[in-house]
Every structure is written in C-alpha cells, then in structure tokens.
Amino acid sequence: MAPIWSKRPKNQEHRDATLSLGELMCAQYYRYLGNVRKGSMAQITLRYWAGARAATAVDRDEMVVEGPVPISVVASWAVAQHPALAKIMPVCRVLLGRETYLYEDAMPVIVEPGQRVEFLPPFAGG
C-alpha cells in the first residue's frame, strides 16, 4: 500500500515525509471506515482517565464497530472525535480487560465488540 502522503497533488509543496500522530491515526480510522460493510454493528466502550478525560471533556465514548478491530483503529477513532488526544495518546497506558499495555505495544492488539478500552495517561502521585 502506498504511503498516505504519496496521494497529495504533485504541485502541492511537500512538507516533511512524515505525518503527525493525529493525522496518521485519523487516516487509519477513515481507511477502516471505508472497509466496513453495512451489517450488524456492536459497540466498544472507550474510557478516558486523568489528562485524557480533561482533553476530551467526557469520561467515555461508545464506538460503533462491525467486528473485532485493532486498538490502533480505536485510538484513531478517539483522536478523530477529540483532536486534543493526539498529544496525550503516545504517553498513555492502554487497559483492555485485565491486560495493561504501553501505547505503542497495544496497537496490534485486537478488541472484540462489547469490550472496554481505557486510556490512562501518567499522573502525579501514583
């Protein structure tokens, strides 16, 4: 698959060949949406803690999915809904069930519909 930035018009001045985390996450989510077929949908619950909650101004979201998705798609959706999360996500711990992951290690982990994904940024005192 060609990199996302290769699809820019040739006459457009090229920025760096890298995308910001927020741009990359949004692009990945929208690519996922394009692949979702209409059918039975289920939800994944996203919970935000500490600084992530402050950035979103909500404590949870419900993401509608058709089937299992990687956490990278869940994170992309969250950033698309709340752009302020783009700066916070890379330092978060990701909780899925009883498992805890560093953000970058969590990206390939699959989330089943009905599960809860929690984003826990570092905070003082604990």
Stockholm file with secondary structure:
# STOCKHOLM 1.0

chainA/1-126         MAPIWSKRPKNQEHRDATLSLGELMCAQYYRYLGNVRKGSMAQITLRYWAGARAATAVDRDEMVVEGPVPISVVASWAVAQHPALAKIMPVCRVLLGRETYLYEDAMPVIVEPGQRVEFLPPFAGG
#=GR chainA/1-126 SS CCCGGGGSCTTSCCCCSSCCHHHHHHHHHHHHHHHCCSSCCEEEEEEECHHHHHHHSSSEEEEEESSCEEHHHHHHHHHHHCTTHHHHGGGCEEEETTEEEEHHHHTTCEECTTCEEEEECCCTTC
#=GC SS_cons         CCCGGGGSCTTSCCCCSSCCHHHHHHHHHHHHHHHCCSSCCEEEEEEECHHHHHHHSSSEEEEEESSCEEHHHHHHHHHHHCTTHHHHGGGCEEEETTEEEEHHHHTTCEECTTCEEEEECCCTTC
//
